[in-house]
Each structure stands twice: as C-alpha cells, then as structure tokens.
Amino acid sequence: MLDIRGLTASIGDKPILKGIDLTVPAGEVHAIMGPNGSGKSTLGYVLSGREDYTVTGGSATFNGADILAMEPEQRAAAGVFLAFQAPIELPGVNNANFLRTALNAIRRAHGESELDAVQFLKLARAETKRLAMPDDMLKRNVNVGFSGGEKKRNEVLQMAILRPKLAILDETDSGLDIDALKIVADGVNALRGPEFSALVITHHQRLLDHLVPNRVHVLAHGRIVRTGGPELAKELEKSGYAGLIAEAA
C-alpha cells in the first residue's frame, strides 16, 4: 500500500529526513518510534502534503500512485488521513458541518452521492457512541474548548467517519489517560482490515499494547535504524534509544 524509497526532505535549509526506506503493506499497522527531533512527525507531514516541508529526493507511492505529486486534498480523497499531535481549534466552524463537508468531498471525488444532514447525523451519532463521546460534541466548534483528550478523540472520530485507507497518527496518544488511550486504540482497531493500514508515530509502548503493530521501526537522525516486531517496543521501553542508536552509527 505505502512504499517509500530513499526519501529525503527538509524544512528551509535544514535536512530532516535523510533517506527513509519503508513499506507498509495493506492490512498492516506499523509503529514509528524514536527520540525527539529524529524526523517522526516530519515523515507524517511530508506524506500528508504539508507545504512548508520540501522533498529533496526519493519516492513515495500509495497504492501505486506517486503520493508526492498529489495536492493535500487529492491525498485525502485517495484515502490518506493525518491525526495531528496538536489538533488546532477552528472557531466558528461547527464540528458536525466540518465532518459532513469533509466526508462529502471525499464521496464526490469517488463519484458517490453525498449524505444529507439526516443520513450524516445517523452515522456520526453511531460513531460518537462507539467512541464514548457525548453527542453534544458534534454541536460544538471544532476543538474549541475541548480538553486534550477530547481533541484526540475528535481526531479518531474524524478517522472513523472518513474511513481512510492509510491513517497516519502523529503521537495521538500524547496526554491521554488510560481510559482515553484505550478508546483511541479501539477506534483504530475497529478499522483494521485488508484495505486499511496505519502508521502510528508514538513515544510510548503502552499504546502498542492495545494496537499490537505488525512491525516497529526506530527512526533516528532522519533514518530508520532498526526494524522489529512488537517486542522491539518493549525493549525500547526498558533500555531506551541510546544503545541502539550507538550501534547503528
């Protein structure tokens, strides 16, 4: 599904990604771990099309198409979703209207009929119930006045409604208590299937206890320095990154 070869990228004159090679097959969940400043979030931003990051080399294909040649809205229509580390507030933008507009834009791109307000609310309320979110969150402005945990749940609600093929979660677990963490993980697990993949960027092994990734990749100094199974996350939780990074140097 996602195939990255020799990807390099920078912000301004500063190189961040220095040759990423990564393949995420359809139906798999892969985790990206690594110390601060290693390039984890940059990888997510580059794949989603954030404009202030410049790709300087390499390639990235999504279901055989050159994802780097697409505009951000084309990537979203193709099925790429980014859950932000720090979701922004949108004053004056109703949450339900925002979600319905996003969903219908994707449906139009696929030649599907749009959902009317009644159809959408039925879908949205079913998802809020499954995520243990109160219905009144749909009536509020996007993320305005939300707690940190509510913002992260709202990201997962967006994912549940938009049904992406590739979800990139940029430290969605940061700042969550144990119950909220499980709700976020359950939201991802509910989408798992042969046509869904996820790239989960995290500092913490505890999220991976709930998600159980197929592969764990360690990113340091702009490169993937080690790949392993779920047990690699437990090893990192116990011993940290220093020894592993020194071995790869």
Number of C-alpha atoms within 10 A of each C-alpha: 18 20 18 18 15 15 21 22 24 19 14 10 8 10 17 23 27 20 18 22 16 17 14 19 18 18 17 19 24 25 27 23 26 24 17 12 13 19 25 28 20 20 22 22 18 23 24 22 22 13 11 11 18 18 19 13 15 16 19 23 17 20 14 10 14 13 24 18 13 15 14 18 16 16 19 22 21 20 18 24 24 23 20 18 19 13 15 11 14 13 13 10 15 17 22 21 17 15 20 22 14 17 19 18 17 21 16 12 14 11 9 11 10 16 15 10 11 9 11 19 17 10 13 21 18 13 19 21 11 15 20 11 17 10 15 11 18 20 12 17 19 24 22 16 12 16 11 15 19 16 22 28 25 24 21 25 21 23 23 20 18 21 16 23 25 26 23 27 24 23 22 27 25 17 14 17 10 11 9 18 21 19 20 24 19 17 20 22 15 10 19 18 12 11 14 20 25 28 22 27 24 23 20 17 21 17 21 19 14 16 22 19 20 15 19 24 22 23 24 24 19 22 21 23 17 15 15 13 15 20 15 18 25 16 12 19 14 10 10 14 17 10 10 15 17 8 9 10 8
